[in-house]
Amino acid sequence: MLPDDLSALNGLAAQIILGIALVLGFIGLRIYLFVRRLSRRRAAIQRAKAEGTFAPPSFLDGQQLPAQYDVLASVGTGRAAPVSIDERILRPAIGVRLFVSGLVAVIVGFVVMPGLAPSGFHEAMTEIPVPPQITQLVLLAAGAWSLAYIFGFEARYNTDRLIVTRLFKRREYRWKDLIWLKDDGAYDLVLTFEKGGKAKVLKHSVGVADFKAFAEGQAKRNRSLHA
């Protein structure tokens, strides 16, 4: 028989090996599930690109809004977009306006009246290795940029072209140059054109469902013409 100390050593080694095996197995399972999700997402993107429909966000894109916030931001998007002569006009829906305005109001409130902030907020701000005034300015600038990004958006489209105005910059695209479509995560639909680059359209716009159907129709038509 083995000495008691040698038996104890063998038992300890077996426990260590078992623990390492469990850890490696868990890591391997996580890697397998991640690779599987990545493969499925890539397949879905390629399938949507081939079909001329909006592809889902990739892992490198922004994340979707949490469900409860997305429901709020989507309020009003089901209405028809207003029409001017031969153009349909996309503007932010009331839901996303309220959502962003409320979020910015909370940020400004925390900066102006720190006493309203939840417990630990002020302590976390003081631990950032920059003066508190700079942190406050960054938060206020982020809030102002968010308001300008949402409220400054407008898109007009007809059967020939798409015109997007965002952050006071206007760009025009031709539907005949549309290559593919993509959902970019929280806020935008991204339309890629052979000439002109990418157009970002706010996905929480009034009449966005009709716009998506129209854009997909244009993408499918272009694919059939170039097949």
Buried (B, 14 or more C-beta within 10 A) or exposed (E): EEEEEEEEEEEEEEEEEEEEEEEEEEEEEEEEEEEEEEEEBEEEBEEBBEBBBBBBBBEEBEEBBEEEBBEBBBBBBEEEBEEEEEBBBBBBBBBBBBBBBEBBEEBBEBBEEEEEBEEEEBEEBEEEEEEEEEBBEEBBEEBEEBBEBBBEBBBBBBEEBBBBBBEEEEBEBBBBBBBBBBBBBBBBBBBBBEEBEBBBBBBBBBBBBBBBEBBBEBBBBBBEEEE
